[in-house]
């Protein structure tokens, strides 16, 4: 009889542990009712949720719900790339390094993604190359990575959020296609000599450009309707070959790929712009390309070559060795579902960013309510929340800084995986939770 009683007790404990009807304990001595309510909502009951709310003044968690569990963080990964960039890229981006002799100038790529980018009209590197009277050679010896990141979805290759990575990017590694309603014509920025064909499908109503999977050939679907339309399409970089080709018209003469650098050539470094002028749109717009190139630029500065895997391994063994849980980190932007981090990892990093670079600078770089990727959210908390969003199918994330109604600074990280409902609904429920945190703490 004693055996059966013990077995029943073990079974009861097991069933209680597996039951979804749980409550969330806060470190304030009771349940966090707001989080309890969110977890009961449709879509959350079968989801994986991790929530941390941390008080840096007392070095304690107000809420720590599954904070040590691993989640796909989506674009919250950019916070780690941001930290690396702020730590090692200095005040200004290296636009390029170069070696020169009497007749030739050899360009040593730095990975700067702002070269000829439409958001940056001032182009010091281009001016320098235009004024040079030497033969121009573009090298690629410091590139040690692949154009697409580990775990990226191959069938997104035509979408503007998945530009190829490269050592010497130009135009954001995108071709902008424009359908001009006034002249009933099509053109590209920059102008290209790559093959272009027109679709014979007359049933499609929307202007669309599709690049071939394996080459820089583009098919244009004219569509219907009179208004001007634009579409940005990634091109295949082919190392630095495409960049050299597209530079030719801008610089005004041929840019050759490769070339043997002679001994005794003079060295120089050319800076392009302040780092925060790139970090801000990187975080405000969740720009995948800027984040990827940031990590590659850090790799180039620290290791002398561009490699995600090598720089990630280096950072995890040095600056990030004290993270609460060791992440599985594979890319700079969070497009990969192979990335795995914990909420406590993000709390640790946010505290590190604040302590090393100051809260004021973080406020300038991260969007607040009603701006950037938070444009439709946190309007009532604008100026009190500064955070990075993250979104993939079934993934919603938000990590950042929160100033409560009592003027108290808190750090938070909310990671949600396998949410089955609308992403907008999930973000609205997350918004309500944050607003309650701001009121209650």
Rosetta blueprint (number, residue, H / E / L):
1 X L
2 X H
3 X H
4 X H
5 X H
6 X H
7 X H
8 X H
9 X H
10 X H
11 X H
12 X H
13 X H
14 X H
15 X H
16 X H
17 X H
18 X H
19 X L
20 X L
21 X L
22 X L
23 X L
24 X L
25 X E
26 X E
27 X L
28 X L
29 X L
30 X L
31 X E
32 X L
33 X H
34 X H
35 X H
36 X H
37 X H
38 X H
39 X H
40 X L
41 X L
42 X L
43 X L
44 X L
45 X L
46 X L
47 X L
48 X E
49 X E
50 X E
51 X E
52 X E
53 X E
54 X E
55 X E
56 X L
57 X L
58 X L
59 X L
60 X E
61 X E
62 X E
63 X E
64 X E
65 X E
66 X L
67 X L
68 X L
69 X L
70 X E
71 X E
72 X L
73 X L
74 X H
75 X H
76 X H
77 X H
78 X H
79 X H
80 X H
81 X H
82 X H
83 X H
84 X H
85 X H
86 X H
87 X H
88 X H
89 X L
90 X L
91 X L
92 X E
93 X E
94 X E
95 X E
96 X E
97 X E
98 X E
99 X E
100 X E
101 X L
102 X L
103 X L
104 X E
105 X E
106 X E
107 X E
108 X E
109 X E
110 X L
111 X L
112 X L
113 X L
114 X L
115 X L
116 X L
117 X L
118 X L
119 X L
120 X L
121 X L
122 X L
123 X L
124 X H
125 X H
126 X H
127 X H
128 X H
129 X H
130 X H
131 X H
132 X L
133 X L
134 X L
135 X E
136 X E
137 X E
138 X E
139 X L
140 X L
141 X L
142 X L
143 X E
144 X L
145 X L
146 X L
147 X L
148 X L
149 X L
150 X L
151 X L
152 X L
153 X L
154 X H
155 X H
156 X H
157 X L
158 X L
159 X L
160 X H
161 X H
162 X H
163 X L
164 X L
165 X L
166 X L
167 X L
168 X L
169 X L
170 X L
171 X H
172 X H
173 X H
174 X E
175 X E
176 X E
177 X E
178 X E
179 X E
180 X E
181 X L
182 X L
183 X L
184 X L
185 X E
186 X E
187 X E
188 X E
189 X E
190 X L
191 X L
192 X L
193 X L
194 X L
195 X L
196 X E
197 X E
198 X E
199 X L
200 X L
201 X L
202 X L
203 X L
204 X L
205 X L
206 X L
207 X L
208 X E
209 X E
210 X E
211 X E
212 X L
213 X L
214 X L
215 X L
216 X L
217 X L
218 X E
219 X E
220 X E
221 X E
222 X L
223 X L
224 X L
225 X L
226 X L
227 X L
228 X L
229 X E
230 X E
231 X E
232 X E
233 X E
234 X E
235 X L
236 X L
237 X L
238 X L
239 X L
240 X L
241 X H
242 X H
243 X H
244 X H
245 X H
246 X H
247 X H
248 X H
249 X H
250 X H
251 X H
252 X L
253 X L
254 X L
255 X E
256 X E
257 X E
258 X L
259 X L
260 X L
261 X L
262 X L
263 X L
264 X L
265 X L
266 X E
267 X E
268 X E
269 X E
270 X E
271 X E
272 X E
273 X E
274 X E
275 X L
276 X H
277 X H
278 X H
279 X H
280 X H
281 X H
282 X H
283 X H
284 X H
285 X L
286 X L
287 X L
288 X H
289 X H
290 X H
291 X H
292 X H
293 X H
294 X H
295 X H
296 X H
297 X H
298 X H
299 X H
300 X H
301 X H
302 X H
303 X H
304 X L
305 X L
306 X E
307 X L
308 X H
309 X H
310 X H
311 X H
312 X H
313 X H
314 X H
315 X H
316 X H
317 X H
318 X L
319 X L
320 X L
321 X L
322 X L
323 X L
324 X L
325 X L
326 X L
327 X L
328 X E
329 X L
330 X L
331 X L
332 X L
333 X L
334 X L
335 X L
336 X L
337 X L
338 X L
339 X L
340 X E
341 X E
342 X E
343 X H
344 X H
345 X H
346 X H
347 X H
348 X H
349 X H
350 X H
351 X H
352 X H
353 X H
354 X H
355 X H
356 X H
357 X H
358 X L
359 X H
360 X H
361 X H
362 X H
363 X H
364 X H
365 X H
366 X L
367 X E
368 X E
369 X L
370 X L
371 X L
372 X H
373 X H
374 X H
375 X L
376 X L
377 X L
378 X L
379 X L
380 X L
381 X L
382 X L
383 X L
384 X L
385 X E
386 X E
387 X E
388 X E
389 X E
390 X E
391 X E
392 X E
393 X L
394 X L
395 X E
396 X E
397 X E
398 X E
399 X E
400 X E
401 X E
402 X E
403 X E
404 X L
405 X L
406 X L
407 X L
408 X L
409 X E
410 X E
411 X E
412 X E
413 X E
414 X E
415 X E
416 X E
417 X E
418 X L
419 X L
420 X L
421 X L
422 X L
423 X H
424 X H
425 X H
426 X H
427 X H
428 X H
429 X H
430 X H
431 X H
432 X H
433 X H
434 X H
435 X H
436 X H
437 X H
438 X H
439 X H
440 X H
441 X L
